[in-house]
Each structure stands twice: as structure tokens, then as C-alpha cells.
Amino acid sequence: MAENLFSQEDKNRIVSAIAAAEIATSGEIQVHIENHCASDVLDRAAEVFETLKMHKTKERNAVLFYLAVADHKFAILGDSGINKVVPENFWEKIKEEMAKSFKQHAFTEGLSNAIEACGQQLKTHFPYDQKGDVNELPDEISFG
């Protein structure tokens, strides 16, 4: 079910949104989608964050968009570096916008817009460094 929520075209749009958001920043964004979340959604997102080794980025500026589609749960989890610098309630505001889109079954748009907003904050606080900046994490969507 998780892999079928998005068409291949939609998956490509999400991966393109990640790549576009990361082009001007050293920050990293990943999307993980699975069917069920048996525990607290933030606890599960933290498990996935660690499993994907997102806490190992040089500047601790990785952001995970976690979705449990069958359970209608999602979370956004930023690492300590980005969490120190984003405005208060930043993640909550993004989640609210995503929820509005999701309620209209506009999953790709909601996720892509959230990735773009996240990318703007990453660009502001962690600009791209031409000297040795590498893509530390894959842009592809992971499925659980």
C-alpha cells in the first residue's frame, strides 16, 4: 500500500523536490513511507531517522518526512543543527499545511510544498558550500 500511494510520476516529482531543495544547501532531506506506525509517530520517525543514519550528517542538518499511510500519521523530524535555527513552531506550521493538502488527497503537492519550505530554511541557515559539499544522503524515497 505505501509504495502504491504515489504513482511513479508522483515519486519522481517528490525526488525532484528533494533535489531542488538541496541544490542550494548543505542540508539533507529524506522521505520515508510505510503502511503502519504501531507506536507514537515521533518515536517511530526517530527510529527511522537513526536507521537511515540521518544523524550522521556533518552539520546535523538532516530532515525526515515520515508517513504511515494506512494509519494516517505523519511527522517531520529535524536534526539538532536545523532545529536550533528554524523559527519557533516552524515544523508545526509545515505539518498544518501538509495536513490541509492531505485532507484533499493532494499527497504529492502537500509533501512537495513542505519539502520546498524546508529547503528554504536549510538554504538560509546552511548555504551550499562549493568546497567539498557532497550529497550525504540519498534523495530517493525509502519504504518500510
LINPE-V219858 format. One record per residue. N is the residue number from 1. BURIAL is b if it has 24 or more other ideal C-beta (glycine too) atoms within 12 Angstrom, else e. D_FIRST is the distance of its C-alpha to the first C-alpha in whole Angstrom. Layout:
n:burial:d_first
N:BURIAL:D_FIRST
N:BURIAL:D_FIRST
This chain:
n:burial:d_first
1:e:0
2:b:4
3:e:6
4:e:5
5:b:6
6:b:9
7:e:12
8:e:14
9:e:16
10:b:15
11:b:14
12:e:18
13:b:19
14:b:17
15:b:19
16:b:22
17:b:22
18:b:22
19:b:25
20:e:27
21:b:27
22:b:28
23:e:31
24:e:33
25:b:33
26:b:33
27:b:30
28:b:26
29:b:23
30:b:19
31:b:16
32:b:13
33:b:10
34:b:8
35:e:6
36:e:10
37:b:13
38:e:16
39:e:19
40:e:20
41:b:18
42:e:21
43:e:22
44:b:18
45:b:19
46:b:22
47:b:21
48:b:18
49:b:21
50:e:24
51:e:21
52:b:21
53:e:25
54:b:25
55:b:28
56:e:30
57:b:30
58:e:34
59:b:34
60:b:32
61:b:30
62:b:26
63:b:24
64:b:20
65:b:18
66:b:15
67:b:12
68:b:10
69:b:8
70:e:8
71:e:11
72:e:12
73:b:14
74:b:15
75:b:19
76:b:21
77:b:23
78:b:26
79:b:28
80:e:32
81:b:33
82:b:32
83:b:32
84:e:35
85:e:36
86:b:33
87:e:35
88:e:34
89:e:31
90:b:30
91:b:26
92:e:26
93:e:27
94:b:25
95:b:22
96:e:24
97:b:24
98:b:20
99:b:19
100:e:22
101:e:19
102:b:16
103:e:18
104:e:19
105:e:15
106:e:17
107:b:14
108:b:15
109:e:19
110:b:19
111:b:17
112:b:20
113:b:23
114:b:22
115:b:22
116:b:25
117:b:27
118:b:26
119:b:28
120:b:31
121:b:32
122:b:31
123:b:34
124:e:36
125:b:36
126:b:35
127:e:37
128:e:36
129:e:39
130:e:40
131:e:42
132:e:39
133:e:36
134:e:33
135:e:29
136:b:29
137:b:25
138:e:22
139:b:21
140:e:18
141:b:14
142:b:14
143:e:10
144:b:11
